Amino acid sequence: MGAYSLKMNESPTSSYDSRLGPYGGDNVGSNGHIRTNNVSIPGAITLNMDTVINGDITIGPGGDPKTIVHVHEETNSSYTGSIIVADEPKELPPVVPEGTSLGSLVIPSGESVVHPGGTYRFDSIQMDSDSTLEFTGPVTLYVDGSINIYAGNIKTASDLPGNLIINASAQHPFNSDPTGTINIYTVNPLYAAIYAPETSVSIAGSQEFYGAVVGLHVVLDLPGGGGAYYDEALSDLGGGDGNTAVNMIAWWEP
């Protein structure tokens, strides 16, 4: 989930299967796994402030769980599964964008944009407060640069994470500036599968995130009852070329 680091604040995880309906009731599972490839950085996985992982925590091969995983139990953070030391690092192929870019997608405050299902490529995405981006069918997005969403509303078709696959090809090399990052502040539930293996991903706000996320550095900060809920239905998407959600599924599996 966070190839290099994963920081979670007030962001419990669990799972559900959208093929059975929305999250809740009998449709709540314990496959909210998290993972890092890191083997040496102290606190590469940090759980803080009521973050309960309903699943396993996996770290890179040869890593010391006491060093890599910091669980702040004094802030009611914990995990229900096991800490697993992987036999080998999880391979996360870079994104290879498809199609011709439509330029930058900018949605000013209070405005709405609607797209039918399909495959789209943008240089970057910028959404201001109270803006709306709606997709009426299944969509695969390729984004070359940054995604910045501040209090905007993304409407995924039928509220199914598999209907919005976001592939970000931006890079954040060590000791240099990134070519783009992903920063999403939610005011409504977000349904998506995000694959950004070479750059930073931050998802914050007071609402839930349903789907899966892969990033170089991942921060989840979802106070006020929010959480991250893995959709087990994503395993049906298939593929494996680095640009599909199958990589995310492999990432969440211990």
C-alpha positions in Angstrom: 0.0 0.0 0.0 2.9 2.3 0.8 5.9 1.1 -1.1 8.3 3.2 1.0 6.1 4.5 3.9 2.6 4.4 5.2 1.3 6.8 7.9 -2.3 6.4 9.2 -4.2 8.7 11.5 -7.7 8.0 12.6 -8.0 5.7 9.6 -9.3 2.2 10.5 -9.3 -0.4 7.8 -11.5 -3.4 7.0 -13.0 -4.9 3.8 -16.3 -5.6 2.1 -17.5 -7.0 -1.2 -19.4 -4.5 -3.3 -20.9 -7.4 -5.3 -22.9 -8.1 -2.1 -24.0 -4.5 -1.6 -22.7 -1.5 0.3 -20.3 -1.7 3.3 -22.0 -2.5 6.6 -23.9 -5.1 8.5 -23.0 -8.6 7.4 -20.9 -7.2 4.5 -17.8 -6.4 6.6 -14.6 -8.4 6.4 -11.1 -8.5 7.9 -9.1 -8.2 4.7 -8.1 -4.5 5.4 -4.4 -5.5 5.0 -1.6 -2.9 4.7 1.9 -3.3 3.4 5.3 -1.7 2.8 8.4 -2.9 1.0 10.6 -1.0 3.5 13.1 -3.0 5.5 15.0 -0.4 7.5 13.3 3.0 8.1 11.9 3.2 11.7 8.2 3.8 11.7 7.8 3.2 7.9 4.3 2.0 9.0 2.9 4.2 11.7 -0.6 3.8 13.2 -1.9 6.6 15.3 -5.1 8.0 16.9 -7.8 5.2 16.8 -6.4 3.5 13.7 -7.4 -0.2 13.9 -6.2 -2.4 11.1 -8.7 -5.2 10.6 -6.2 -7.4 8.8 -2.5 -8.1 8.5 0.6 -5.9 8.3 3.3 -7.0 5.9 6.8 -5.5 5.7 9.8 -6.0 3.4 12.0 -9.1 3.4 14.5 -9.1 6.3 12.8 -6.2 8.0 12.5 -6.0 11.8 8.8 -5.5 12.8 9.8 -3.7 15.9 11.7 -1.1 13.8 9.4 -0.9 10.8 6.0 -0.9 12.5 5.1 1.7 15.1 1.6 1.1 16.7 0.7 3.8 19.1 -1.4 1.7 21.5 -1.7 4.7 23.9 -3.9 6.3 21.2 -6.1 3.3 20.8 -4.4 2.0 17.6 -4.0 -1.7 17.0 -4.2 -4.5 14.5 -6.3 -7.7 14.5 -4.1 -9.9 12.3 -0.4 -10.7 12.2 2.8 -8.9 11.2 4.3 -10.7 8.3 7.8 -10.4 7.0 7.6 -10.9 3.2 9.8 -13.4 1.4 10.4 -10.9 -1.4 9.5 -7.3 -2.1 6.2 -6.6 -3.9 6.9 -5.7 -7.5 5.1 -2.5 -8.5 5.6 -1.8 -12.2 5.5 1.9 -13.3 2.4 3.2 -15.0 2.6 3.5 -18.8 0.1 6.1 -19.8 -2.3 5.2 -22.6 -3.8 7.6 -25.2 -3.3 11.3 -26.0 -3.6 13.7 -23.1 -6.6 16.0 -23.0 -4.5 18.6 -21.2 -5.1 19.6 -17.6 -8.6 19.2 -16.1 -9.4 22.2 -13.9 -12.8 22.4 -12.2 -13.4 25.8 -10.4 -15.3 26.1 -7.1 -19.0 25.4 -7.5 -18.8 24.0 -11.0 -19.5 20.4 -12.3 -18.1 18.3 -15.1 -19.7 15.1 -16.3 -17.9 12.4 -18.3 -19.3 9.1 -19.7 -17.5 5.9 -19.1 -14.2 5.4 -21.0 -10.5 5.9 -20.8 -9.1 9.4 -20.2 -5.6 10.9 -19.9 -4.9 14.2 -18.4 -1.7 16.2 -17.7 -3.1 17.0 -14.2 -6.4 17.3 -12.3 -7.3 20.3 -10.1 -10.7 20.5 -8.2 -11.6 23.4 -6.0 -14.0 23.4 -3.1 -17.6 22.4 -3.9 -16.7 21.3 -7.4 -18.0 18.0 -8.8 -16.5 15.5 -11.2 -19.0 12.8 -12.2 -18.5 9.7 -14.2 -21.6 7.9 -15.5 -19.9 4.7 -16.4 -16.7 2.7 -15.7 -13.6 4.9 -16.1 -9.9 4.4 -16.3 -7.9 7.6 -15.7 -4.2 8.2 -16.6 -2.7 11.3 -15.0 0.8 12.4 -15.9 1.2 15.0 -13.1 -0.5 16.1 -9.9 -4.0 15.4 -8.7 -5.2 18.1 -6.3 -8.7 17.8 -4.9 -9.7 20.2 -2.1 -13.2 19.6 -0.8 -14.3 18.5 -4.3 -16.8 15.7 -4.9 -15.9 12.8 -7.2 -19.0 10.7 -8.2 -18.1 7.2 -9.2 -20.7 5.3 -11.3 -22.9 3.2 -8.9 -20.5 3.9 -6.0 -18.3 1.0 -7.1 -14.5 1.4 -6.7 -13.9 -0.8 -9.7 -15.6 1.8 -11.8 -12.9 4.4 -11.2 -9.3 3.3 -11.8 -6.8 6.1 -11.3 -3.3 5.4 -12.7 -0.8 8.1 -11.8 2.6 8.1 -13.6 4.2 11.0 -11.7 7.5 10.3 -9.9 9.0 11.4 -6.7 12.7 10.5 -6.8 14.7 10.7 -3.6 16.5 14.0 -3.0 14.6 15.7 -5.8 11.3 17.4 -6.5 8.4 15.3 -7.6 6.9 15.5 -11.1 3.5 15.3 -9.4 1.8 14.2 -6.2 -1.7 13.1 -5.3 -3.6 15.1 -2.6 -7.2 14.4 -2.0 -9.3 16.1 0.7 -12.7 14.4 0.9 -16.0 15.9 2.0 -18.0 13.0 0.5 -17.2 9.2 0.4 -14.6 8.4 -2.3 -14.9 5.2 -4.3 -11.8 4.5 -6.4 -8.8 2.2 -6.9 -5.6 4.4 -7.0 -2.3 3.1 -8.4 0.6 5.6 -8.0 3.7 3.4 -7.3 6.3 6.2 -7.8 4.8 9.2 -6.0 3.2 10.3 -2.8 -0.5 9.9 -2.1 -2.4 11.7 0.6 -6.1 11.1 1.3 -7.6 13.1 4.1 -11.0 14.4 5.2 -14.0 13.4 7.3 -15.5 10.8 5.0 -14.8 7.2 4.0 -12.5 5.8 1.3 -13.7 2.7 -0.4 -11.4 0.7 -2.8 -7.6 0.4 -2.7 -4.5 2.6 -2.9 -0.9 2.0 -3.8 1.7 4.8 -3.6 5.4 5.4 -2.9 4.5 7.3 0.3 0.9 7.0 1.5 -0.8 9.1 4.2 -4.4 8.4 5.3 -5.9 10.9 7.7 -9.7 10.3 7.9 -11.0 11.5 11.2 -14.6 12.0 12.2 -15.8 8.4 11.5 -14.0 7.9 8.2 -11.9 4.9 7.3 -10.4 2.9 4.5 -12.4 -0.1 3.3 -10.9 -2.5 0.7 -13.4 -3.7 -1.9 -12.8 -7.5 -2.4 -14.7 -7.2 -5.7 -11.6 -5.5 -7.2 -10.0 -8.9 -7.6 -12.3 -9.5 -10.6 -10.7 -6.8 -12.7 -7.9 -9.1 -13.9 -4.9 -7.9 -15.8 -1.4 -7.5 -14.4 0.4 -5.2 -16.7 1.1 -2.6 -14.0 -1.8 -0.3 -15.1 -4.7 -2.2 -13.6 -6.2 -2.7 -10.2 -4.9 -6.3 -10.0 -1.7 -4.8 -8.7 -3.6 -3.2 -5.9 -5.2 -6.4 -5.0 -1.8 -8.2 -4.8 -0.6 -5.3 -2.7 -3.3 -5.6 -0.1 -3.1 -9.4 0.1 -0.6 -10.6 2.8 
